[in-house]
Amino acid sequence: MCSFGRIQLKKTMLGTAIFSMMLVSSFAQAEGCLKGAVAGGVVGHLKHHAVLGAVAGCAIGHHLAAQAKKQQVATAK
C-alpha cells in the first residue's frame, strides 16, 4: 500500500472513531467524555494509538467530571 493510501486509511479510521464516540456520548450523556476523548485522541495520535487514547481519555474525562460533580454537591450542602 502506498503512503497516500495509508494516510487516507488513518484519516478515515480516525474520523469514524470520532464520529462513533460522539454518537455514543450523546446517547450516554457522559459528562467529560467528549472533551477527554478529544484530548486523549490527540495525545494517542502522537504515539500512533489515537483510538486507544480517545477511549482512555473518555474514561478519565468522565471520572474527573463525576468527581467534580460530587465535590460541587458536597460544597453546596
N, C-alpha and C positions, 0 to 999 in steps of 0.2 A: 504494500500500500504506500502510495506517495505521501510526502509530508502534508500536502494540501488536504488530502483525504483524511488523514489522521486529525488534523486541526478541525476540519468540518465535523468529524465524528465527535470530538471532545466538546465542541460548542453545542452540538445537538443534544448530547447526553446531559450537559450542564443545564441547558435550557429546559429540558424535560424534567430533570430533578428539581429545579427551582419551581417550575410550574406545579409539579406534584406536591411539593411541600407547601406551597401557597394554598393549594386546594384543600389539602388535609388540615392545615392550620386554621383555615376559615371554618371548616366543619367542627373542629375540636375547640375552637376559640381559645387556644393555648396562649396565654399571655407570655410574652417574651420569646416565644418560639421563633417567630419570623425574623426578629432582629438578631437573635443568636444564630439562626441558620445562615443568614447572610454573612455575618462576621466569621463564622466557622467555615463557610464555603470559601471565602476569600483566603483565609489562613490555610485551609486544607489544599486549595489550589496551588499555593506556593510550594507545598510538599507533595504535589501530584496525587492528592486524596481529597478532592473537592467534595464529593458526596459524603464521604465519611466525616469530614469536617463539618459539613452542614447538619448532619444528623446529630453529632455530638454538640454542636452549637445550639441546636434547637433544645436539646435536653437540658443543657446548662442554663440557657436563657429562661426556660420555663421554671426551672428550680429557683433561680435568682428572683424571678418575678413573684413566685409563691412566697419566698422568704420575705420579700419587701412588703407584700400584702399582709402577711401575718404580723410583721413589725408595725405596720400602719394601723391595723386593728388594735393591737396591744397598746399603742400610744394613744389612740382615741378613747380608750376606756378610762 
